């Protein structure tokens, strides 16, 4: 495994704009020296997520996730340490140097870079062919018929694959790409005399990742062309995995992050038509139903998604599956019903205002589920049981009350039966973070805040840290953190060590930011830590009746220390400039 050189890790850290990095996943607002917003990792209504742009740290007081710039990329992009650093280096234009790099690792990186170049070249070839070739006139006419103009088609890099068997392969081979690379990129199949083009006479939709790198293609059958209607690049992880990509996200991510919502449709042309109509938060699910990976990708950018799938049974089933996945990740989900059951592209082309009106009246998950149950098959008793299972499992809300009234009217329920629909609403789950906070003793909370103050005050904190040892901490792991902080302040911690401790440092730093870091507060916390240690030692002694001579002496010394620390604590508080 290659190891990235420490100077490169430092260069990446220096280049990263933490507000820019995190701001792609959640909206941030300045609060003093920090930036705050809603956490991108869990659902919340009030902002408990804090970003320290100087130290490149983030922390959420709600779910307790935190870390540095590398950890943020690891969590949001599901990559390892090296992958996160490489992603950041590519984004911020840092050239990496590797230590202990094997020839195999260097070859792997070069092979991956060549495949990206090959796919980008292929996308350029298809685009030029669409707009320049005489053979492509029917395709251009088809786009015009569908109401898709050239500007939006060029924005999404639409293209056309030639009818000939080997035009793309020949062009790639002429640029010194190999037959094996054409196969790995999913651009070719084996012919009798060598590789031939996988895609022929099809409208080509480049499938890009959020950074705009082409990873594969969706190819639509031209009218009268050879089936199937859609033909995609083969799944070849890690280069192309259809279930992980969200079509159009590279073009829509800015609007999605800014408006805090994404509009998810089924087809590529739906996305183009909506963007052309000014609905630039639109993306497609690359299939009928959203996948777990696609929901995760959207969750990084927004808190609400609108699903605008077909009105038929398959579309409704897909909406339901997508809703449940999105709700499980804390997203707010709305279902869009389009006029006369038309698809989004037709509505966007014919009447963009009608699509906006449909968004305004989109219904929530509970309304969608209740409507499906009421419109479904079964006896009144069966429908009642399904509704009770659903409605009793959700917390009280205005939407739930409204759906109880709808169900009561439709089924003609008595007051007793209507009340039974919500007889046992599920209590909201207690998060792991809440349980964790509940378990923290006052001693541990003081220790954490003290270490946060040490981080904030640098060398001033080191003076107090030097006067403590492991016996002064109730939590041994916090003593280890204290030792790391001393090395960090002294500039002795390695970049990888700093990354390892980054989640805890982010939490401690965020805790200190909620207070006013000052030498007087630091001294008060130091004294409280010493006091906590003495009081814990007193509790561990046997009762007075069981004390031997040595233990009596120890007891007297501990009592003296306790009194001394109490007096010192009172004096520190009295001298603090911000106590009045």
N, C-alpha and C positions, 0 to 999 in steps of 0.2 A: 504494500500500500504506500502511495506517495505521501510525503509529508511536506506541507507548504512551509516555506522558510519563514522564520519569525519576522524579518523585515517586510515581507509581503503581507503578513497578517496585520502588521502595524500600518502599512500603507492602505490596506483596505479599510481598516478602522478609521483612519484619518479622512478617507475619501467619502465615507458614508454620510449622507444627510439623513439623520434619524427621523426627522419630521417628514421628509419626503418619503422615506421607506415605509414608515408606519401609516402615513397619510393615505397611501394607496389602499389600505384596508379599512380605515375608519376615519371619520372627520375629526380633526383636532382643532382645539382653540387654545390660544396662549393663556396661561395663568401664572403670572410672575415669570420666573425663570424656566418654568416647565410648560408642557403642553398636555392638555387633558381631553378626553373624549370617551365615548362608549366603547367598551371592550370588544375587540373583534373575535374573541374566543367564546363568549357566552352572551346570552340575551340579558339586557338590562335597560332600564328606562333612564336612570341617572348616571352621569359619567363618573366612573370609578377607576378609569384607566389613565395612567400617568406615564409620560415620556420625558426622560432627561436627555436633551439634545447634546449636552456637553460630554457626559460620560457614556452616551450611546446605550442607555438602559431604559427598559420599560417594566411596568408592574401594574397588575390589576388588584385592587383591594377586594374585589368581589370573588373572583375565582382563584386568586393567588398565583396566577401564571406571571412569569416575569423572566427577564434575562437581558442579554445584550443584542446587538444587531445580528449576530450569527444565529443565536437561538431563535430570534423572531423569524428568520428565513427558514430555519429547520422546522419550526412548528407550522408555518403557513404554507410551505411548499413541500413538506414531507421528504426532505433530503437529509443526508448525513452531514457531518461537519465539513468535510472537504467539498461536498456538493454545494453547501451554503456559501462557503467562501468563494468558490468559483462563480456562483451566480452573482454575488455581490461585485466581484471583480469585473465581470462582464458588464454589469449595469453601470458601474461608476468608472469604467475605463482604466482599471489597474492591471498591469501586466504582472502575473504571478511567477515567482521562482520556486522551484521544488527542491527539497532535499531528499536523499534516499529514493530518488525517482528511478524506478526500474524501466528498462527499455519497453516492457510490455505496457506500463502505465502511459508513457509518452506516446506510444503507438495508438493506444485506445483514445487518447484525447485528440490526436490528429485525425483518426478515422471518423470520430464523431463530428469534428469540424468540417471535414470533407463532405459528409452526408448532408449537413445543413447547407453547405454551398451548392451541392448538387440539386437539392430540392428547391432552393431559391432560384437557381438557374432555370430549372424546369418550369417554375411558376412564371418567370419572365418570358420563356419561350411560348407558353400557352397564351399569355396576354398579348404578346406581339402578333401571334397568329390570328387571334380573334379580331383584332382591329386593323390588321394590314392585309391578310390573305383574301383573295377573291373567293376561295372555297368557303370562307367563314360568313359570307353574306347572309345565308339563311339563319345562322345563329344570331347575327346582329339584328335581323328582322324579328326573330323570336323574342329577344330582349325588349325591343321596342313594343311589340305586341303585349308583352307582360307589364309594360309601363315602367321598365327599368332603364334609366338613362345612362349614358356613357360615363358621366362623372362619378356616380355612385358605384358603377361596375368597376371602374378603375381603382376607386378607393379600396374596394375589397379584392382587387387583383384577379377579377374573373378572366378566364381564358377559354380556349377551345383546343381540344386535341385533334390533330389531323386525321384524315381517313387512312392515310398510308400506314403501313405496318411498323415502320422503324424510324420515323423522322426524329423523335425525341432521343432514341438510343444513339442514332448516328451523331446528333449534335453533341450529346454528352461524351461519347467516345472521342470525338474530335477535340474536346477540351481536356483530354487525358484522364477522364473518369473511366473506371473499369466496369466490366460486365457484372462483377460481383457487387460493386457499389450500386449499380442500377437495380440489382435484385434486392439488396438490403434496404434501399430507399423505397421499394415498392413501386418502381416505375416501369418494370419490365417483367416479362414472362419468358420462358425458354422456348425458342423456336428451333426448327430443324437446322438452321445455319447460324445460330447465335441468338442473342437476346432480341426480342421484339417488344414494341410498346404495349404496356398493359391497357392503356386507355386510348380508344380511337373514336373519333367523331362524337365527342361528348363535351358538354359544357363543364368546364373545370372550376371548382371552388377550392382554392387553397385553404387548408385547415391549419391554422396557426395557433401557437400557444399565446399566453397573455403578453409575452414580450414581442410578439409579431414574427417569431421564427416559424417558417413553414415546416410542418411535421408530416404532412400527408395531403391527400386530395379526396374531395368528394366529387364524383363525376356523374352528371345527369344526362340521361338518354335524350337525344334530340328527337323531335317529332318524326315518327316513322323509322327511328333508329333501332339498333339491335338491343333487346332487353338484356339485363333488368333495367328498371327505371333509374335506380341509383346503384353505383358501383364505387366502393371506397378502397382506399389503400389498405393493404392487409395489416392487421395488428402485428407490429414488430416492436415490442417493448425493448428498451425504454424510449425509442425514437417516436413511435406512433402507437397510441392506445386511444381508440375512439371514445371510450367511456370516460376518459379523463379530460377531454377537450370540450370547451364551450365555444361554439361557432360565433365569431364576431366579437369575442371578448376583448381582443387586442384593439379594436376600434371603439368599443363601448365603455371600457373600464373607467375612463375619466368621468364620463357623464354618470355612470352608476355610482361611483364614489361620491360625486358632488351632490347627486339627488337622493342618495341613500336608498335606491330601489333599482331593481332589474326587471325587465319585461321578457319573459321566456316564451318563445314560440317554437314550432316544430321544424319549419323548413328554412333552408338557406335563402330562398327568394322572399320569404316573409321578412327576414332580417333586412335584406336590401331595401325592400319597399318601405319598411318602417323608418329606416335611417333616412331614406330619400324624403319621407314625409316629415322629417324633423324629430322623430321619436328615437333618439340616438342612444337610449339606454337598453335597446333591444338586442337579444342574443338568441341562439337556438340551441336546443338540447342534444343535437346530433343523433336524434332518434326520437322515439315517441315519449318515453318516460325519462325524467331526470335520474341520474345516477348519484350515488353517494359522493363520488369524487367531484362531480360537477357542482353539487350543492355546496361542498366544502370550498370550491373555488369562488363561488358567488358570495358565500358567507364572509369571505375576506374583504369584500368591497361594500356590502350593504346589509341592511337589517330587514328589508322587505322585498319579496319577489311577487310578481304578477304572472300567473300562468294563463296563456292564451292558446290553448290547444283546441283541436277540433271538437265539435259538439256531439259527435257520434259516441257510441258506447266505448269504443277503444280509446277515444280521446279523453272521455271522462275517467276511465280507469287509469289512464296515464297521469291525469291531473291528480287523482287521489294518491297514487304512489309517490309522485313528486312532492305533494303536500306533506305527506307523512315523513318523508326523508328530511324535508326542509324544516318542519316543525321540531323534529328530533334534534336539530342543530340550533334551535332557538330563533329561527327566522319567522317573521310574520308573513303569512301567505294569503294571497287574494286570487280568486278565480274570475277570469274575464269571459263574459258571454257576449259574442259578437252578433250584430244584427243579422237575422235570417240564417244563422248558422254558417255564414261565410268565413273564409279563412282570412288571417290578418293581412296578407298581401293584397287581396282584392279590396278589403275595406280601406287600407291605407292609400291605395291608388285612387279609388273612386271618391272617397270622402274621409280625409284625414281627421276631421273634427269628430266624425262618428266613432273613430277608434279612441280618441281622447275621452269622449263621453262614456264609452264602455269601461274605460279604466276607472272613471269616477264612481261608477256604480258596481264595481267588482265586489264579490261577496267573500266572506271569510270561510275558514275551514269548517266551522261548525254548521254554518248555513248550508254549505255545499253538501256536507254529509247528511244532514237532516232532510234536505230536498231529495237526495238520491234514495234514502230509505223510504220516504213517503211515496215516491214515484215508483218504487220497486215492487216486485211481486211478493205475495204472501197474504195471509189473513190479517185482520185487524189486531188479533192477539200477537201474532208473530212480529208485525211491524211495531207494536207497542213495546215488545221485549227488546227489539233492536234499538229503539230510541232510548229506552231506559238504560241499557248498557252504555250507550254513548253519552247521554246527557248527565248521568250520575258520575261519570269518570272525569268530568271537567270542572274547574273552579267556577264559582258564581261570576257572572258578567252580564252586561246589558244584552250582548248577543245571545247568551244562553236563555235569558228570560224571554227574549223575542221568539226564539225557536220553540220554547215550551208553549207559547201562545199559538204559534203556527200549528204545532202538532195537536194541540187541544182542539183547535177549530177543525182541522182536517179529519180527525178521528172521532170528534164528538165526545170527548172525555169528560167525566164528572170531575168535580174539584178534587176529590180524593185521589183519583187516578192521575190527574195532572200533577199533584204534589208528589206522587210516587215516582215520577220521571226523574226527579232530582233528589231522591230520598237520601242518598249516601254519596255526596260529592267527595271526590278524592282530595285529601289534603295535599297541599303543595309539598314536593320533596325537599328535604333538607340537604343542601349541597354539601359536598365534602369540604369545601372551603369554609362553610359556616361551622361545621362540626370541628374543623381544625382550629378555627379561631376560638370556639367555645372551650376547647381544651387548654388553651394557653393561660397559664397562671400569671398573676401580676408580676412575679419575678421574671418570667420569660419575656413578657412584654417590655419590661424595663430594660432587660439585656438587649433586646432587639433594637429598641429606640436608641440606646447608648451607642451601639455599633453603627447605627445610621448616622448619628451625630459625629462619630469619629470619621466616617467617610466624608461628611460634609465639611468638617473643619481640618482635615488633613493632618499636618504635623502637630497641631494642638491636641488632637485626639490621641496621637501616638504617645504623648507623655502619660496619659492616663492608662492606656493599654499596657504600657511597660510596667505599671504598678499592679497588674492583675495576673493571676495564674489560673490554671484549670479548676482549682478548688473554689474559685469565686463564681463560677458559672453553674447554674442548675442544669443546663443543657450542654453536654460536652461538645456537640457539633458547633455550638455558637463560639466556644473557645477556639475551635479549629478555624472558624470564620475570622475571629479576632486575630489569630496568627497570620492568616492570609492578608487581612487588611493592613497589618504592619508591613508585610513584604510589598504589598501593592503601593502603599504610600512611599516606601523607600525606593520604588522602581525596580524591585528585585523579582517580581512575579512575571512568569513567562506569559505570552499571549494566550496559550492554550489553558494555562492554569486560571488566568483571568476569566476566560470563557466558562470554565467549569463552575466557578463561583458566581458567575454573573446573575443567575436567577435570584439567589439570596441577596446579593449586593443590590439588585434592583429593588427588591422589597424593602430592604433596610434604608436605602436612599430615599424611596418614596415616603416611608414612614417619617423620616427626619424632615422632609420637605413640608409635611403638614404642620410641623412646629416651627419655631424660630431658632435655628441653630445658633448657639452662642456659647462661649466658654462657661457662663454661669449655669446654663442648662446642662451642659456636659458634666460639670462638676457635681451637680445635684444627682444626676443619674449614676455617676461613678460611686457616690456615697450610698445611694440606695442599693446598688449591687453589693457593696461591702456589707451593708446592713442585712440584706436578704441572706447572704452567706452565713452571717453570725446567727441569725434567727433560725436558719435551717439546722445549724449545728446544735443549738439549744434544744430544738425539738427531738434531736436524735439521742440526747442523753437520757439515761434511765431516770425514774422518779427520784426525788430527794432521799427517800428511805433506802434506796438501793445504791446510793453513791458511795464509792470508796474515797479514800483521802485524795488520791490523784485526780479523781473525777470532780471532787468538790473544788479543788484548785482550778480545774479546767472550767467549771461552771462559773466561778467568780471572775475568771479572766474574760469569759464570753459575755457575762453581764456587764463588765466594765467596758468592753468594746462596744456592746450594743448601746450603752448610754452615751459613749463618746461619739458614735456615728449619728445618733439621734440629735445630739447637740450640734454637731457639724452640719447636719441636714438643715436644721432650723436656722443656723447662721448663714448658710448659702442662700436659702430662700429669702432671708431678710435683706441680703445685700444685692439680690438680683435686680437689675434696673427696670425690668418690665413687670414687677409684681404688683405695682400700684395701678 
